[in-house]
C-alpha cells in the first residue's frame, strides 16, 4: 500500500487529507479480492489504478488551481472596486 499512498500525492493535499484513507481502504479491498483470483488479476488492479490516480490526481490539481485563480481574481476585483 506504500506505492498507492505515494501515488496519492498526485492529488492536492486537501483532497488527500479528506479522501486519502478511504481511497486506500477501497483499493486494498479490491486488491485483496484480485489476489484471491491470482497474480494476473492483482497486476491488472495495479495497472488500472496507476493511470487512474495519475489522471484524476492531475485533473483535481487543475480544478484546484482554477478555483483558487478564480478566487484570487474575484478578490482582486473586489478590492479594486472597494477603492
C-alpha positions in Angstrom: 0.0 0.0 0.0 3.0 2.3 0.3 3.1 2.7 -3.5 -0.6 3.5 -3.6 -0.2 6.1 -0.8 2.8 7.6 -2.7 0.7 7.8 -5.9 -2.0 9.7 -4.0 0.5 12.6 -4.0 -0.7 13.4 -7.5 -3.8 14.8 -5.7 -3.6 18.1 -3.9 -3.1 17.8 -0.1 -6.6 18.9 1.0 -8.1 16.3 -1.3 -5.7 13.6 0.1 -6.5 14.6 3.7 -10.2 14.4 3.1 -10.4 11.2 0.9 -7.0 9.5 1.1 -7.6 7.0 3.8 -10.9 5.9 2.2 -9.3 5.6 -1.2 -6.5 3.4 0.3 -9.1 1.2 2.1 -11.1 0.8 -1.1 -8.1 -0.1 -3.2 -6.9 -2.5 -0.5 -10.2 -4.3 -0.6 -10.1 -4.5 -4.4 -6.5 -5.7 -4.4 -7.3 -8.3 -1.8 -10.1 -9.7 -4.0 -7.9 -9.6 -7.1 -5.1 -11.5 -5.3 -7.6 -14.3 -4.5 -8.2 -14.6 -8.2 -4.5 -14.8 -9.0 -1.4 -12.8 -9.8 -2.7 -11.6 -13.2 -5.8 -10.1 -11.5 -3.6 -8.4 -8.9 -1.4 -7.0 -11.6 -4.4 -5.8 -13.6 -5.7 -4.0 -10.5 -2.4 -2.1 -10.3 -2.4 -1.4 -14.0 -5.8 0.2 -13.7 -5.1 2.1 -10.5 -1.8 3.8 -11.6 -3.1 5.7 -14.7 -6.4 6.3 -12.9 -4.6 8.0 -9.9 -2.4 10.0 -12.3 -5.2 11.2 -14.5 -7.6 12.0 -11.7 -5.0 13.5 -9.4 -3.7 15.9 -12.1 -7.3 16.8 -13.1 -8.1 17.6 -9.4 -4.9 19.7 -9.3 -6.1 21.6 -12.4 -9.5 22.2 -10.8 -8.0 23.4 -7.6 -5.7 25.8 -9.5 -8.7 27.1 -11.5 -10.8 27.6 -8.4 -8.0 29.4 -6.5 -7.1 31.5 -9.6 -10.8 32.5 -9.9 -11.0 33.3 -6.2 -7.8 35.4 -6.4 -9.2 37.3 -9.4 -12.5 37.8 -7.7 -10.8 39.1 -4.5 -8.6 41.4 -6.6 -11.6 42.8 -8.4 -13.5 43.3 -5.2 -10.5 45.1 -3.6 -10.3 47.3 -6.7 -14.0 48.0 -6.6 -13.9 48.9 -3.0 -11.1 51.5 -3.5 
